[in-house]
Amino acid sequence: MKCPHCNIEVNENFSNNFIGNDKDGRYNLLWMNCPNVKCEKFIIKLQKRDNLNKVIEEYLVRPITASRPPVPVEVDKNFSDDYNEACLVVNFSPKASAALSRRCLQNILREKAGVKKGDLANEIQEVIDDGKLPTYLIESIDAIRNIGNFAAHPNKSKITGEIVPVEIGEAEWLLDVIESLFDFYFVQPKILQEKRNELNKKLADLGKPKMK
């Protein structure tokens, strides 16, 4: 997991304290300090469990602000708007955050990967079959269908922006995948283009032809 304060990847090591029951369920408080010596801030979550002690809701209590790095400047506004809003609401409404993220993901696959418009599950399969993405991204995108339990909630695929139940960790996973896609489709091509431009300038100064 990423520390929601410093955004550094850390291992989860939460202490767990049972708070009590009410008519809606039983509640546990989870807390840990970020192990990053430059941070060491408290991360606190509130869990709601059912009668079988299964986690049915989980909220980040501290910090309560968006805990994601800013969208790279290279990303187009029509993608960044949905992503930013998904980040802002993920701690308060994972359902709403996931709906925004699914819509953002679908727009990326359509406009950047060039998939045919259809159900999100089919679009994911198309981009996987295309084989143009690196393995780590293919595996991450493929996992969206399993983590989100698309078979049980088909509207996640058919009506991507609809507010439907989410699995634990689903909303956060969607944001992770979108971050990776932003880097692949927007940031890295920009970096490579800038390097190409620099090289072409050097070649021109030497009186040599530009790269094709």
C-alpha positions in Angstrom: 0.0 0.0 0.0 1.0 3.6 -0.4 1.1 5.8 2.7 -1.7 8.3 2.3 0.5 11.0 3.8 3.8 10.7 1.9 2.7 8.4 -1.0 5.7 6.1 -0.4 5.1 2.3 -0.8 5.0 0.7 2.6 4.0 -2.7 4.1 0.7 -2.8 6.0 1.1 -3.4 9.7 -2.1 -2.3 11.3 -3.0 -2.8 14.9 -6.6 -3.8 15.3 -9.0 -2.8 18.1 -12.6 -3.9 18.4 -14.8 -0.8 19.3 -18.2 -2.3 19.7 -21.5 -3.2 18.0 -24.6 -1.3 17.0 -27.7 -2.2 15.0 -25.8 -1.8 11.7 -22.8 -4.0 12.5 -19.6 -4.3 14.5 -16.7 -1.8 14.3 -13.0 -2.1 14.4 -10.4 0.6 14.5 -7.1 0.0 12.7 -4.0 2.1 13.0 -0.3 2.2 12.2 2.5 4.6 11.9 4.1 5.1 8.4 7.5 3.3 8.6 9.1 6.0 6.4 11.3 7.9 8.8 10.6 11.1 6.9 6.8 10.7 7.6 6.0 8.4 10.6 2.4 9.8 10.7 -0.6 7.9 11.9 -2.8 6.0 9.3 -6.2 5.3 10.8 -9.0 3.2 9.3 -12.5 2.4 10.5 -13.9 -1.0 9.6 -17.5 -2.1 9.6 -18.1 -5.9 9.8 -21.2 -8.1 9.5 -22.3 -10.8 12.0 -19.9 -13.3 10.4 -17.0 -10.8 11.0 -16.6 -10.1 7.3 -15.5 -6.6 6.4 -18.3 -4.9 4.5 -17.1 -1.3 4.7 -13.7 0.4 5.3 -13.0 4.1 5.7 -9.7 6.0 6.0 -10.1 8.3 9.0 -6.7 9.9 8.9 -5.8 11.5 6.7 -9.2 12.5 5.2 -7.9 14.4 2.2 -7.1 13.0 -1.2 -4.0 10.9 -0.8 -2.8 10.6 -4.3 0.0 12.4 -6.2 -1.1 15.1 -8.5 -2.0 14.2 -12.1 1.0 14.7 -14.4 0.7 17.8 -16.5 0.9 15.8 -19.7 -2.5 14.2 -19.0 -5.5 15.7 -20.9 -8.2 17.4 -18.8 -11.0 15.1 -20.0 -9.2 12.2 -18.2 -7.7 14.1 -15.2 -11.1 15.5 -14.1 -12.7 12.1 -13.5 -9.5 10.8 -11.8 -9.1 13.8 -9.5 -12.7 13.6 -8.4 -12.4 9.8 -7.8 -9.4 10.5 -5.6 -11.2 13.1 -3.6 -14.2 10.9 -2.7 -12.5 7.5 -2.4 -12.3 7.8 1.5 -15.9 8.8 1.8 -17.6 6.8 -1.0 -15.6 4.0 -2.6 -18.7 3.3 -4.7 -18.7 6.8 -6.3 -14.9 6.8 -6.6 -14.9 3.4 -8.4 -17.7 4.6 -10.8 -15.7 7.6 -11.8 -12.5 5.5 -12.2 -14.3 2.9 -14.4 -15.5 5.8 -16.6 -12.1 7.3 -16.8 -10.5 3.9 -17.5 -13.0 3.3 -20.3 -12.3 6.7 -21.9 -8.5 5.9 -21.8 -8.9 2.6 -23.5 -11.1 4.1 -26.2 -9.1 7.2 -26.9 -5.6 6.0 -26.3 -5.7 2.3 -26.9 -8.3 2.6 -29.7 -10.6 -0.2 -28.6 -14.0 -0.6 -30.1 -16.8 0.9 -28.0 -18.7 -1.8 -26.0 -18.8 -3.2 -22.5 -15.8 -2.4 -20.3 -15.0 -6.1 -19.8 -14.9 -6.6 -23.6 -12.8 -3.5 -24.0 -10.3 -4.7 -21.4 -10.1 -8.1 -23.2 -9.5 -6.3 -26.5 -6.6 -4.3 -25.2 -5.1 -7.4 -23.6 -5.4 -9.4 -26.8 -3.8 -6.5 -28.8 -0.6 -7.2 -26.9 0.7 -3.7 -27.1 0.8 -3.0 -23.4 3.7 -4.3 -21.2 3.0 -7.4 -19.1 2.6 -5.5 -15.8 -0.1 -3.3 -17.2 -1.9 -6.3 -18.9 -2.0 -8.1 -15.6 -3.2 -5.0 -13.7 -6.0 -4.3 -16.1 -7.1 -7.9 -16.3 -7.3 -8.0 -12.4 -9.9 -5.2 -12.5 -12.6 -7.7 -13.7 -11.7 -10.2 -10.9 -11.3 -7.7 -8.1 -14.5 -5.9 -9.1 -16.4 -9.2 -9.4 -17.9 -8.2 -12.8 -19.8 -11.4 -13.1 -21.8 -10.6 -10.0 -22.2 -6.9 -10.9 -22.5 -6.7 -14.7 -23.4 -3.0 -14.6 -19.8 -2.3 -13.8 -19.0 -3.3 -17.3 -22.2 -2.2 -19.1 -22.9 1.1 -17.4 -19.5 2.2 -16.1 -20.5 5.3 -14.3 -23.3 3.7 -12.3 -23.0 3.6 -8.5 -22.9 -0.1 -7.6 -21.4 -2.1 -4.7 -17.6 -2.4 -4.6 -15.3 -5.0 -3.2 -12.7 -4.1 -0.5 -9.8 -2.4 -2.1 -11.5 -2.2 -5.6 -11.7 1.6 -5.7 -8.0 2.0 -4.7 -6.9 -0.6 -7.3 -8.7 1.2 -10.1 -6.8 4.4 -9.1 -3.5 2.5 -9.1 -4.2 1.2 -12.6 -5.2 4.6 -14.0 -2.0 6.1 -12.6 0.0 3.5 -14.4 -1.9 4.1 -17.6 -1.3 7.8 -17.3 2.4 7.2 -17.1 2.3 4.8 -20.1 0.1 6.8 -22.5 1.0 10.4 -21.5 4.2 10.8 -19.5 6.6 8.4 -21.1 5.8 9.4 -24.7 6.4 13.0 -23.8 9.7 12.1 -22.2 10.8 10.1 -25.3 9.7 12.9 -27.7 11.7 15.5 -25.7 14.8 13.2 -25.9 14.2 12.7 -29.6 13.9 16.5 -30.2 17.2 17.0 -28.3 18.9 14.3 -30.4 17.6 15.8 -33.6 18.9 19.2 -32.6 22.4 17.7 -32.0 22.2 15.9 -35.4 21.2 19.1 -37.1 24.1 21.0 -35.5 26.5 18.3 -36.9 24.9 18.6 -40.3 23.4 15.1 -40.2 19.9 14.1 -41.1 17.3 13.8 -38.4 16.0 10.5 -37.0 13.1 9.1 -39.0 
